Amino acid sequence: MANKIQRRADFWKPRNLARVSNCVVICVELRHLPFNASVLNCFNAD
């Protein structure tokens, strides 16, 4: 549980924002997929 909270905190750190915004673009482009699947694929792709 603490790990999940920590990951959420890391998600919003400025150094990750570029990756996050990239992900959002990718996920919007993949909007033909279910949204959750798009997000998961996006964040699992490093």
Phi and psi in degrees as GROMACS dihedral restraints (atoms count N, CA, C in turn):
[ dihedral_restraints ]
;  ai    aj    ak    al  type     phi  dphi    fc
    3     4     5     6     1   -60.4    20    10
    4     5     6     7     1   -35.9    20    10
    6     7     8     9     1   -61.6    20    10
    7     8     9    10     1   -41.4    20    10
    9    10    11    12     1   -64.6    20    10
   10    11    12    13     1   -41.6    20    10
   12    13    14    15     1   -64.8    20    10
   13    14    15    16     1   -43.3    20    10
   15    16    17    18     1   -61.0    20    10
   16    17    18    19     1   -42.1    20    10
   18    19    20    21     1   -62.9    20    10
   19    20    21    22     1   -39.3    20    10
   21    22    23    24     1   -65.0    20    10
   22    23    24    25     1   -38.7    20    10
   24    25    26    27     1   -65.1    20    10
   25    26    27    28     1   -42.9    20    10
   27    28    29    30     1   -62.5    20    10
   28    29    30    31     1   -35.7    20    10
   30    31    32    33     1   -54.4    20    10
   31    32    33    34     1   -37.1    20    10
   33    34    35    36     1   -94.1    20    10
   34    35    36    37     1     2.7    20    10
   36    37    38    39     1   -67.9    20    10
   37    38    39    40     1   140.6    20    10
   39    40    41    42     1   -53.1    20    10
   40    41    42    43     1   -36.2    20    10
   42    43    44    45     1   -66.4    20    10
   43    44    45    46     1   -17.3    20    10
   45    46    47    48     1   -96.5    20    10
   46    47    48    49     1    -8.6    20    10
   48    49    50    51     1   -64.8    20    10
   49    50    51    52     1   -35.8    20    10
   51    52    53    54     1   -62.8    20    10
   52    53    54    55     1   -43.4    20    10
   54    55    56    57     1   -64.0    20    10
   55    56    57    58     1   -41.3    20    10
   57    58    59    60     1   -62.0    20    10
   58    59    60    61     1   -47.0    20    10
   60    61    62    63     1   -66.4    20    10
   61    62    63    64     1   -35.7    20    10
   63    64    65    66     1   -59.1    20    10
   64    65    66    67     1   -44.8    20    10
   66    67    68    69     1   -60.4    20    10
   67    68    69    70     1   -43.3    20    10
   69    70    71    72     1   -60.4    20    10
   70    71    72    73     1   -43.8    20    10
   72    73    74    75     1   -60.6    20    10
   73    74    75    76     1   -47.8    20    10
   75    76    77    78     1   -59.4    20    10
   76    77    78    79     1   -45.5    20    10
   78    79    80    81     1   -67.3    20    10
   79    80    81    82     1   -35.7    20    10
   81    82    83    84     1   -65.7    20    10
   82    83    84    85     1   -39.0    20    10
   84    85    86    87     1   -66.5    20    10
   85    86    87    88     1   -25.9    20    10
   87    88    89    90     1   -97.1    20    10
   88    89    90    91     1    24.2    20    10
   90    91    92    93     1   -65.5    20    10
   91    92    93    94     1    -9.0    20    10
   93    94    95    96     1   -72.0    20    10
   94    95    96    97     1   -18.9    20    10
   96    97    98    99     1   -83.5    20    10
   97    98    99   100     1   159.1    20    10
   99   100   101   102     1   -55.8    20    10
  100   101   102   103     1   138.4    20    10
  102   103   104   105     1   -54.7    20    10
  103   104   105   106     1   -46.1    20    10
  105   106   107   108     1   -61.5    20    10
  106   107   108   109     1   -40.1    20    10
  108   109   110   111     1   -63.6    20    10
  109   110   111   112     1   -40.5    20    10
  111   112   113   114     1   -61.0    20    10
  112   113   114   115     1   -46.6    20    10
  114   115   116   117     1   -63.2    20    10
  115   116   117   118     1   -44.3    20    10
  117   118   119   120     1   -63.4    20    10
  118   119   120   121     1   -45.2    20    10
  120   121   122   123     1   -60.6    20    10
  121   122   123   124     1   -41.5    20    10
  123   124   125   126     1   -60.5    20    10
  124   125   126   127     1   -50.2    20    10
  126   127   128   129     1   -79.6    20    10
  127   128   129   130     1   -19.7    20    10
  129   130   131   132     1   -82.3    20    10
  130   131   132   133     1   -20.4    20    10
  132   133   134   135     1   -82.3    20    10
  133   134   135   136     1   114.8    20    10
